[in-house]
């Protein structure tokens, strides 16, 4: 096994939660009725083997090829007969982990009231009834909140002596909150209650721009025959979510490179990787980790730089370029003093660089890169 095998295995990998045995998605349906938004709930059929008669959102187990949004829309159509193309996804909410080993992905989506009235028909094998609750109910009323302990149960045969302990270890216990909302004759609780409580809290919070400490999640892209190295500053939120460079659809990087090498604009990650490698272009960023707000380069602080020596040792890089002035400034501060190699600063491909049209941007890059790509 080689290091390259690890790189190949995790190329494009989207991190999940270790130990998760199953994934489920639910739709959190918003319906505007009587002048205000409501949430639509189901009551599970009494004939179901698991959690009969409980209040829930429409949803179910994700199939291997599905995204949370696709699953939530499919399940809603199967349970309530509302066509998936009549549901407008708004956002994926924070996912939940259940101690049984399951992940639950809530998807917030809008369904027009006239669509509900036209199509809603319950699948009686799964659903007993549906009901609406004004969202103001959740923002104006705190739930009854109960908690229980999650205590570790360690077998007597556990080999403490192999770990350097006599006969015990200070295992950490956990705690689980159980919110309960009572609305008319219905109890909304458990995971469904937690989703409602979190959504109500988030809608009452003022949006805040917070710093996050983030490590670069994407491996460098290069090959032994790479001739030039292009460095950005740090992946944007979209790139971090997509686990690949310049993933924001408005960034002009891929259109620009395609114009330089005379190829169609690549659409998939694999097409983008192939285009760069086939034309001997290496790609990475200056920063390994930093504190950042969203995608804002201007907010970057507490920088730890990436180590370029593996790339420079493996490939005959003839010139280093930076995509934008921020990457150029960071390279000059953190990398040039140890590498003793300068970098040519190119105008940024970011859509925020509005002073450069696509034509002007392409010419600037083509004039600066004399190598036959």
Buried (B, 14 or more C-beta within 10 A) or exposed (E): EEEEEEEEEEBEEEEEEEEEEEBBBBBBBBBEBEEEBBBBBBBBBEEBEEEEEBBBBBBBEBEEEBEBBBBBBBBBBBBBEBEBEBBEBEEBBEBBEBEEEBBBBBBBBBBBEEBBEEBBEBBEEBBBEBBBBBBEBBEEEEBEEEEEEEEEEEEEEBEEEEEEEEEEEEEEEEEEEBBBBEBEEBBBBBBBBBBBBBBBEEEEEEEEEEBEEBEBBBBBBBBEEBBBBBBBBBBBBBBBEBBBBBBBEEBBBBBBBBBBBEBEEBEEBEBBBEBBBEBBBBBBBBBBBBEBBEBEBEBBEEBEBBEBEEBBEBBEBEBBBBBBBBBBBBBBEBBBEEBEBEBEBBBBBBEEBEEBEEEEBBEBBEEEBEEEB
